[in-house]
Amino acid sequence: MTDPNESLFLDLNFRTALLESLDWDDNQFDSLLQYLQDNLDFTKQTPDDLLLSIKNNYNVAAFKIIEKMFIDAYILNIVHKPEEGYEH
């Protein structure tokens, strides 16, 4: 059984890390979340293009957080199964 608060804590950790990566700028944070929502809802860009856009329009720190989120989701959804002996 999973912890019912797990997703809440993960979301809180993600939001805090993202906000910190943007130097606690609420406007940038809101802008980036809206940008992600718009692009993920309508699949306007490929993941690589989306990440490059984040890197160029926001910063490298935000890029790394979103990139890690994508990689974790990719692995979690078993789209990619690491080879035996793979260390993450």
ZIKANOR-V911426 format. One record per backbone hydrogen bond with DSSP energy under -1.0 kcal/mol. NH is the residue of the N-H (numbers start at 1). CO is the residue of the C=O. Records with the same first field share a line. If there is no record, write none. Layout:
NH = CO / CO
//
This chain:
6 = 3
9 = 5
10 = 6
11 = 7
12 = 8
13 = 9
14 = 10
15 = 11
16 = 12
17 = 13
18 = 14
19 = 15
20 = 16
21 = 17
22 = 18
23 = 20
24 = 19
25 = 22
29 = 25
30 = 26
31 = 27
32 = 28
33 = 29
34 = 30
35 = 31
36 = 32
37 = 33
38 = 34
39 = 35
40 = 36
41 = 37
42 = 38
44 = 39
50 = 46
51 = 47
52 = 48
53 = 49
54 = 50
55 = 51
56 = 52
57 = 53
58 = 54
63 = 59
64 = 60
65 = 61
66 = 62
67 = 63
68 = 64
69 = 65
70 = 66
71 = 67
72 = 68
73 = 69
74 = 70
75 = 71
76 = 72
77 = 73
78 = 75
79 = 74
86 = 83
//
